[in-house]
């Protein structure tokens, strides 16, 4: 369910990949300490709990970018726990996304396509407190209206960055994950025509 009084519609502009990556890198460096520590905490607790806390904790990482870009204040390490009050929404959402995208990855192309159209599901749930099913539809329309092919290229870039972190493991993963989170935050607000907020953040 969406927050009462909040429209599901999102006004979009065509996304600029260069702008997103540039400011994603800047935001990553600006908040590198809370982002790195938050990623370490989210990863460690996700492993210890066999993935049960992964959804709400990684949503908390996105919440750090909401704090920085939308609210204009420095995120704190403790923000990684900011979405625990909606544990079941993020837990259930992460399972549905993991299963759907995981099966789609059998064809590779299917996995990339689903990852692309559902790119903004968690950011929408965090920023606008949308329900999971509403966020699926809004993410799709946001991606399509904001430039599907540009978003697809952005997702490929994220996948390549993630594969580097996965292959190198350890420290590399702790660097690539928060950079991807920061860039996704920049993309989310940029595609809504709020690039000025991204630049000010």
N, C-alpha and C positions, 0 to 999 in steps of 0.2 A: 504494500500500500504506500502511496505517496504521502508526504506530509500535507495535512489539510491546508487548502488554500494555495498549494503549489502546483502550477501547471506542468504537465508532462512535456510540453513543447520546449525545444531548445533552438534558439536562433543561431544559425551557423554561418561561418564564412569558410572559404577554401583554405585549407591548411598549408602552411609553408614549412616544409621539412627542415630547411636550413635554419630558420628562426627557432623551431622547436629544439633541435639538437644544440644549437648555440646557447640558448637560455637554460636548457636542461643541464648542460655542463656547468654553466655559471651557478645555477641553484644548487647543484650537487656540491660544488666547491664551497659555496657560501654556508651550507648547513652540513658540511662533511662529517663533523663529529656526531651530532645526534642521528644522522642518517646511517652512519656506519655502526654505531652502537645499537640503534634500533634494528638494523638488519641482523646483527649478531644475535640479539635477544630473540627476534622472531624466528630465525633459523634454528637456534638451539632448542627453543621451547617446542617448535614444530616437530623436530626430530624426537625429542623426549616424549612427546604426547602422540607420537605416530601420526602426525598430520592433523590431529583434532583441532589444534589451535591455529593452524596455518592460515585459514580464511580470515578470522578477525584480526590476527596480528599483522598480516600483510596489508589488510585494509587500513590498519593503524599507520603503516608507512605512507600510504596515500594520504592519510589524514594530515601527515606532517606537511605535505605540499599544499593542502587546503589551508592549513594554518599560515603558511608562508605567503601564498599568492592571494587568497581571498581575504584573509584576516589581517595580513600585513604585519605579522609578528613572528619572531624566531621560534621554530618548533623546539620542543623539549624531548628528551629521550623517552620520558614517560608517555608521550603521545602514541607510542606504539600500542599501548593498551586502551586507547581512546574508543575503540569500536567494540569492546567486550560487552557493552550494554546491549548490543544487538548480535550476540554470539550466534544464535540459531540462524539468523538471516545470512550471515557471512559463512557460517559453517555449511549450511545447506547449499548456498550459492556456489561455494568453492567445489563442492562435490559434483553438482550438476555440470559446472563448467569443465571440471577435470575429466569427467566421464564422456561428455559430448565431444569436447575438443580432442580428448585422447583417442576415442574411436575414429574420429575424422582424420587423425594423423596417419591412419593406416594408408590413406591415399596421398599423404603429404599435402597436396594442394587443398584438400578439404580442411585439413587442420589449420593451414595458413588463412583460408577464407573465414573460418569461424572465429579464429583469433582476431582477425581484422574487424569483423562486424560487431564483435562483443568486446572491443578494446576498452570501452568506457563504462562497462558495467559496474565495477567496483568504485571508480571515481564518482559516478552518479549516485551510488548508494551512500557513499561517504559525504559528498558535498551537499546533495539535496535530500538525503535520507530517504531515497526511493526504495520501494520494495524490489526484490530481485527480478520478478517477472516484468515489472514495468521498466526496469533498467535495461533489460534485454532489448526491448523494442525501441526505446529511446536511443540506446547506443547504436543500433542498426541505422536508424534514420540520421543520427548525427554524423556517422561515418560516411554514409552515402551522400548526404547533402554537403558535407565538408570536403568531398573529394575522395572517392573510394580508392582510386589507384595510388594517390599520394599516401593514404593511410596504409595501403598494402605494402608500399615500399618502406614506410616507417616500421611496420611490423617485422619485415624481413631484416631490417637493421637491428631491431631489438633481439630477434632470434639469433642473429650472428654474434651480437654482443654477449647474449646469454650463453651461447655455445662455447665462446672463449672462456667465460667464467666457469662453465661446467667442466670443460676439459682441463683447465688449470687447477680448478678446485680451490679450497682454502681462501687465501687473501684475494685472489682475482674475483671470486664469486661475491665476496663482501664489497667489492668495488663496483662490479658491473650491475648488481641488483639495485643499489640506491641510485645509480646514474639513470637506469631505466625508469625507476619510479619518478625521479625528478623530471625526466624528459616527458613521461606520460602526463605528469601534472601540467607541464608547460603546454603540451598538445591539447589537453582537455579544455583549458581556459582559452587558448588561442582559437580553437575551432568555434568557440562561442562568441568570437569577436571581442574578446577581452585581453587581447595581446598587450594592451597598455598596462594592465595589472601585472602581467608576467614580467614586463620590462621594469616596472617599479619594484617588484618583489625583491 
